């Protein structure tokens, strides 16, 4: 690989990393503040965009099933963190919470 090809590859990687940082900032704005938000954003937005969650309105049991299914698929979190995520989602994205036009709360 030539020097110019290496520079190009590094530039591509940096652009990808910067776009991930921007996506994280947007994800943070999409979610209501509260206990468990930081764990949720850290664990779940590695693979999912904000709209994937904010458009759903599920019961606590349904959220628990989804969260633990994701853990079975490789989401990296402790049992305590998974429970914090379930609590956060059930509190903020339960069936009694209205959806906004943009899909978020």
N, C-alpha and C positions, 0 to 999 in steps of 0.2 A: 504494500500500500504506500503510495507516495505521500509526501508531506501535505500537499494540497488536499488529497483525499482524506487524510487524518483530520485536518482542520475542518473540512466539510462535515465529517461524521461527528466531531465534537460540537459543532454549531447546531446540528440537528438535535443532538442529545440535550444541549442547553435549552433550546427552544421548547422541547417537550417538557423538560423540568419546570421551566417558567410558566408554561400553560397550566401545569398541574397546580402550581402555587396560586395562580389566578382562580382556578376552579375551586380550590379550597376556600378562598376568600368569599367567592359567590355562594358556596354551600353554607358557610357560616351565617351569611345574611338571610338565607332562605329558612332557617330554623329558628323557632322561638327560643329565647334564653331560658335556662333552667337547669336543674340538677340532671346530669347525664348527657347534656348536649356535647360537651367536649369529648367524652368517650364515644358517643354515637358518631360524631363527625370523624374522629380519628379512625375508628374501626370500619364504619360502613361506607364512607365516601372514598375509600381506596378503590372500590369497584363500581359504586353506584352514584349517579347524579342526584341532586336534590329532588328533582321532579319525580324520580322513581318512588320516593317515599311520601313526599308531601301531597301527592294526589290520592293516596290510600287513606281510608278511614276504617280501622279494624278494631275489634275487641282486644282486650288484654291477652286472652288466650290465643287469638289469631296472631297477634304480634309475637307472642312467645314462640309459636310454631315457626313463624318465618325467621326470627332471629336465630333460633337454635338450628334450623335447617341450614342457614348460612354458615354457622359455626361448623357444622358437619361437612360443609363444602370448602372449608379452609379459612374462614374469617378468624383472625387472630385476636382472641380476647379471653380473659379468664371467666369463670362462671359468674363471679361477682360483677364483672363488667357487662356480661351479657344481660344479667338481671337489671342493671342500671339502664341499659339500652331499652329493654322491654318497658321499664317504668316510664322512661322519657317518651317513648313512642305512644304508649297507651294514654298517657296524660295529655299529650299534645296533638295526637292524630287518631283519637278514638272515634267511634261512630257518632258521638254527640257533638263533634267539632265540625263547624261549617268549612266548606272549601271556598277559597277565594277564586276569582276569575283566572288567576295565574296558576292555580293548582296548589298553592301553598296555603298555610294557615293565616 
